[in-house]
Amino acid sequence: MLKEYIQKFVDEKKIPGAVIHVQRDDEVLFQHSCGGYKARDGSYHSITEATIFDVASLTKVLATLPSILVLLAKGEIALEDPVQKFLPDFQYDSVSVYHLLHHNSGLPADLTPSVQRGENRNILLEVYRSRLQYVTGEAVVYSDLGMILLGEIIQKVSGKSLDRFVESEIFQPWLMDNTCFNPSKELLPIIASTEIVEEQYVQGEVHDEKAFLLSGVSGSAGLFTNVMDLVQYAKFWLGISNQSVIPSEWMDLCHTQLFQHRGLGFEVWSGIEPLLSCGRRWSVGSFGHTGFTGTSIWMDPNEKLFVVLLTNAVHYGRHSHVRELRQGVHDLVYGMYISS
């Protein structure tokens, strides 16, 4: 039933293909890959469990969030610390690390005008100069800019570039060997291309324009990974596998310390509007994140259930059907494996 549902999206060219993994505790309930994509050179490649995807905003919770948690656990930063403590060029002293993680800093969602791939713009300077759009702490506006600032804080505090820090502190100890910024050219044959830009598919380079102008490394986007590394990641967050990188109490705080439908970094399903991409059937307290390219991860701590869904939906253009796909998939998963 789940297989047929996803295949219908592929057959109707709503998505080029997908890979999905569904697991409850130690039991793999479903894993499937289908469809494919055109590479930069025009050749066709099937999507498999080995396919590496540009996961876009999943970078925020795969790289930036755990890196911040490492620094918090070491006492090198505190949630209450103002951003200005680390980044004096940022102009507001009322905005803290906590606000950036909760997406309630007052910062706008994005830069204006929107960034184009071929432009010559100083992204970081523009972020520093961005004006607050609402009173800090009074609303939630999902903001790339806040996560870019967190990436800069990680670099300032650690003395390492974001990609080097997260590689040594998170990806290596968590055995996420297929996860990186700026993947090597040797990996190109297994990297799913995203959309056409200037008559050629983007492949092996970050799709997000701000991250592209930041040399591919950003707190908001830029990460590439595959389904099995995300499986490993989810197992740590749900306590299915043990890890010693981040204290469990800090990880739990990320989906229990809520402001509206936001935890620290994650979206958290509260059972009321707004409806999130996990759909209505998942347990209250389920948490996850999505990526603009077509990626998502959702975890249910009550049921020890998680779904990793990866697709390069933007392959067919930016007005994709991925929102419909996600909610349908997560509703089906719950109906088939939990409430049946």
DRENLO-423051 format. One record per residue (C-alpha): residue number from 1; x, y negated, z. Coordinates in Angstrom, 1 decimal. Layout:
BEGIN
NUM;X;Y;Z
...
//
This chain:
BEGIN
1;0.0;0.0;0.0
2;2.8;-2.4;0.9
3;4.9;-1.3;-2.0
4;2.0;-1.8;-4.4
5;1.2;-5.3;-3.0
6;4.7;-6.5;-3.6
7;4.9;-4.9;-7.0
8;1.8;-6.7;-8.0
9;3.6;-10.0;-7.4
10;6.5;-8.8;-9.5
11;4.2;-7.6;-12.3
12;2.4;-10.9;-12.4
13;5.7;-12.7;-12.5
14;4.9;-14.5;-9.3
15;8.3;-13.4;-8.0
16;11.2;-11.8;-9.9
17;11.8;-9.1;-7.3
18;12.2;-8.5;-3.6
19;13.8;-6.3;-1.0
20;12.0;-5.7;2.3
21;12.8;-3.9;5.6
22;10.3;-3.2;8.3
23;11.4;-1.7;11.6
24;9.9;-1.1;15.0
25;12.5;-0.5;17.7
26;14.9;2.1;16.4
27;12.5;3.4;13.7
28;12.7;2.2;10.1
29;9.1;2.1;9.0
30;9.6;0.9;5.4
31;12.4;-0.2;3.1
32;11.9;-1.0;-0.5
33;13.5;-3.0;-3.3
34;12.0;-3.8;-6.7
35;12.3;-6.1;-9.7
36;15.4;-8.0;-10.7
37;16.7;-11.3;-12.1
38;18.7;-12.9;-14.9
39;22.3;-13.7;-14.1
40;24.1;-16.9;-15.1
41;25.3;-15.2;-18.3
42;21.8;-14.0;-19.2
43;22.2;-10.4;-18.3
44;19.5;-8.6;-16.2
45;20.2;-7.1;-12.8
46;18.0;-5.0;-10.6
47;17.5;-6.1;-7.0
48;18.7;-3.4;-4.5
49;19.4;-3.2;-0.8
50;22.9;-4.4;-1.6
51;21.8;-7.6;-3.4
52;23.1;-10.8;-1.7
53;20.6;-13.7;-1.6
54;21.0;-17.4;-1.0
55;18.9;-17.6;2.1
56;18.6;-21.4;2.2
57;17.1;-22.6;5.5
58;17.6;-19.2;7.2
59;21.1;-20.7;7.6
60;19.6;-22.7;10.5
61;19.0;-19.7;12.6
62;21.6;-17.3;11.2
63;24.6;-19.7;11.6
64;23.8;-23.0;13.3
65;21.6;-21.8;16.1
66;23.8;-18.9;17.4
67;26.9;-21.1;17.1
68;25.2;-23.7;19.3
69;24.2;-21.0;21.7
70;27.8;-19.8;21.9
71;28.9;-23.4;22.8
72;26.1;-23.7;25.3
73;27.0;-20.4;27.0
74;30.6;-21.5;27.3
75;29.5;-24.8;28.8
76;31.1;-26.8;26.0
77;27.9;-28.6;25.3
78;24.5;-29.0;27.1
79;21.0;-29.2;25.6
80;20.6;-32.6;27.2
81;23.8;-34.0;25.7
82;23.1;-37.0;23.4
83;24.1;-36.5;19.8
84;26.2;-39.7;20.1
85;28.5;-38.0;22.7
86;29.9;-35.9;19.8
87;29.0;-38.0;16.8
88;29.5;-41.7;17.7
89;28.5;-42.8;14.2
90;25.0;-41.6;14.8
91;23.0;-44.7;15.8
92;20.4;-43.4;18.3
93;21.3;-42.7;21.9
94;17.9;-41.2;22.7
95;18.3;-38.1;20.5
96;19.8;-35.0;22.2
97;20.9;-31.5;21.1
98;17.6;-30.3;22.5
99;15.7;-32.6;20.2
100;17.6;-31.5;17.1
101;16.9;-27.8;17.8
102;13.2;-28.5;18.4
103;12.8;-30.6;15.3
104;11.3;-33.4;17.4
105;14.1;-35.9;17.2
106;12.3;-38.5;15.2
107;14.4;-37.9;12.1
108;12.7;-37.6;8.8
109;12.4;-34.3;7.0
110;14.9;-35.2;4.3
111;16.9;-38.0;2.7
112;15.2;-40.6;0.6
113;15.5;-40.6;-2.3
114;15.8;-36.9;-2.6
115;19.2;-35.6;-3.4
116;20.0;-34.4;-7.0
117;22.6;-31.8;-7.7
118;24.8;-33.9;-9.9
119;24.9;-37.0;-7.8
120;27.8;-38.6;-6.0
121;26.4;-39.3;-2.5
122;27.9;-39.3;1.0
123;25.3;-37.0;2.6
124;26.7;-37.2;6.1
125;26.9;-41.0;6.1
126;23.3;-41.1;4.9
127;22.2;-38.7;7.7
128;24.0;-40.9;10.3
129;22.2;-44.0;8.9
130;18.7;-42.4;8.7
131;16.1;-44.3;10.7
132;13.8;-42.5;13.1
133;10.3;-42.1;11.8
134;8.5;-41.5;15.1
135;9.3;-41.7;18.9
136;11.7;-39.0;19.9
137;10.1;-36.1;21.6
138;6.5;-36.9;20.6
139;6.0;-34.9;17.4
140;7.4;-32.1;15.3
141;8.8;-32.9;11.9
142;10.9;-30.1;10.4
143;14.2;-31.8;9.5
144;17.2;-30.7;7.5
145;19.0;-33.8;8.8
146;18.9;-32.6;12.4
147;20.4;-29.3;11.5
148;23.1;-31.0;9.5
149;24.0;-33.0;12.6
150;24.2;-29.8;14.7
151;26.6;-28.3;12.1
152;28.8;-31.4;12.6
153;28.6;-31.1;16.4
154;29.8;-27.4;16.1
155;32.8;-28.6;14.1
156;33.6;-31.5;16.4
157;33.4;-29.4;19.6
158;35.1;-26.2;18.3
159;37.8;-27.9;16.2
160;36.9;-25.5;13.4
161;34.9;-25.8;10.3
162;31.4;-24.5;10.6
163;32.0;-21.6;8.2
164;35.2;-20.5;10.0
165;33.6;-20.8;13.5
166;30.5;-18.8;12.7
167;32.6;-16.2;10.9
168;34.8;-15.5;13.9
169;32.3;-16.1;16.7
170;29.1;-14.5;15.2
171;29.4;-12.6;11.9
172;32.5;-10.6;12.8
173;31.4;-9.4;16.3
174;27.9;-8.8;15.1
175;29.2;-6.8;12.1
176;27.5;-9.0;9.6
177;30.1;-8.3;6.9
178;28.1;-9.5;3.9
179;27.2;-12.9;5.3
180;29.1;-16.0;4.4
181;29.2;-19.5;3.0
182;30.7;-20.0;-0.5
183;30.9;-16.3;-1.5
184;33.9;-15.1;-3.5
185;33.6;-14.7;-7.3
186;34.1;-10.9;-6.8
187;30.6;-10.8;-5.2
188;28.9;-12.5;-8.2
189;27.6;-9.3;-9.8
190;25.5;-8.6;-6.7
191;24.3;-12.1;-5.9
192;20.7;-12.9;-7.0
193;20.5;-16.1;-9.1
194;18.1;-18.8;-8.1
195;16.7;-21.3;-10.6
196;17.7;-22.8;-13.9
197;19.7;-26.0;-13.7
198;20.9;-27.6;-16.9
199;19.8;-24.6;-18.9
200;21.8;-22.1;-16.8
201;20.8;-20.1;-13.7
202;22.5;-21.0;-10.4
203;24.3;-18.0;-9.2
204;26.8;-17.7;-6.3
205;26.5;-21.4;-5.6
206;24.2;-22.9;-3.0
207;20.8;-23.9;-4.3
208;20.1;-26.6;-1.8
209;21.3;-30.0;-3.1
210;22.5;-31.5;0.2
211;24.5;-28.4;1.0
212;25.9;-28.4;-2.5
213;27.2;-31.9;-2.0
214;28.6;-30.9;1.4
215;30.9;-28.4;-0.4
216;28.5;-25.5;0.2
217;28.8;-25.5;4.0
218;26.0;-27.2;6.0
219;24.1;-26.6;9.2
220;20.9;-26.6;7.2
221;21.6;-24.4;4.2
222;24.3;-22.6;2.3
223;24.5;-19.1;3.7
224;24.4;-16.0;1.6
225;23.6;-12.5;3.0
226;21.8;-9.2;2.3
227;19.0;-7.3;3.9
228;21.1;-5.0;6.1
229;23.0;-7.9;7.8
230;19.6;-9.4;8.6
231;18.5;-6.1;10.1
232;21.6;-6.1;12.3
233;20.8;-9.7;13.3
234;17.1;-8.9;14.2
235;18.1;-5.9;16.3
236;20.2;-8.1;18.5
237;17.5;-10.7;19.0
238;14.9;-8.1;20.0
239;17.4;-6.2;22.2
240;17.2;-3.0;20.0
241;21.0;-3.2;19.8
242;23.3;-4.5;22.4
243;25.7;-7.4;21.9
244;27.9;-9.5;24.2
245;28.4;-12.6;22.1
246;25.5;-14.6;23.4
247;23.9;-14.1;26.9
248;20.4;-12.6;26.5
249;18.8;-15.4;28.6
250;20.0;-18.0;26.0
251;18.5;-16.0;23.2
252;15.2;-15.5;25.0
253;15.0;-19.2;25.6
254;15.0;-19.9;21.9
255;11.5;-18.3;21.5
256;10.1;-19.1;24.9
257;11.1;-22.8;25.4
258;8.4;-24.3;23.2
259;7.3;-27.6;21.9
260;4.1;-27.2;19.9
261;4.9;-24.3;17.4
262;8.7;-24.7;17.7
263;11.2;-22.9;19.9
264;14.9;-23.7;19.8
265;15.5;-23.3;16.1
266;12.7;-20.9;15.4
267;9.1;-21.2;14.5
268;7.0;-19.4;17.2
269;3.4;-18.2;16.6
270;1.1;-19.6;19.2
271;-2.1;-18.0;18.0
272;-3.5;-21.3;16.8
273;-3.0;-23.6;13.9
274;-0.8;-24.3;12.1
275;-0.8;-20.9;10.5
276;2.7;-19.6;10.1
277;4.1;-17.3;7.5
278;3.8;-14.3;9.8
279;0.0;-14.6;9.4
280;-2.6;-14.4;12.1
281;-2.3;-10.7;13.2
282;1.2;-10.8;14.8
283;1.5;-11.1;18.6
284;1.5;-14.6;20.2
285;5.2;-15.3;20.8
286;6.4;-13.8;17.6
287;9.2;-15.9;16.1
288;11.0;-16.3;12.9
289;12.1;-18.6;10.1
290;11.8;-19.0;6.3
291;14.1;-20.2;3.5
292;13.0;-22.3;0.5
293;14.5;-19.9;-2.0
294;12.0;-17.2;-0.9
295;13.6;-15.6;2.2
296;12.2;-14.9;5.7
297;12.7;-13.0;8.9
298;10.0;-12.5;11.5
299;10.3;-10.7;14.9
300;7.7;-9.6;17.4
301;9.2;-9.2;20.9
302;6.1;-7.5;22.2
303;6.1;-4.7;19.7
304;9.9;-4.7;19.0
305;8.8;-5.1;15.4
306;10.6;-7.1;12.7
307;10.3;-7.7;8.9
308;13.1;-9.0;6.7
309;11.7;-10.1;3.3
310;14.2;-11.4;0.7
311;13.2;-12.7;-2.8
312;14.7;-15.4;-5.1
313;11.2;-16.8;-5.7
314;12.6;-20.0;-7.1
315;13.9;-18.0;-10.1
316;10.6;-18.9;-11.8
317;10.6;-22.5;-10.5
318;10.0;-24.4;-7.3
319;6.2;-24.0;-7.2
320;6.4;-20.4;-6.1
321;3.9;-18.0;-4.6
322;6.1;-17.0;-1.7
323;3.8;-18.4;1.0
324;1.0;-16.2;-0.2
325;3.3;-13.2;-0.5
326;4.7;-13.7;3.1
327;1.4;-13.9;4.8
328;0.0;-10.9;2.8
329;3.0;-8.8;3.6
330;3.0;-9.6;7.3
331;-0.7;-8.9;7.6
332;-0.3;-5.6;5.8
333;2.6;-4.6;8.1
334;0.6;-5.2;11.2
335;-2.5;-3.4;9.8
336;-0.5;-0.4;8.7
337;1.9;0.1;11.6
338;0.5;-1.6;14.7
339;-3.3;-2.0;14.8
340;-4.2;1.1;12.7
//
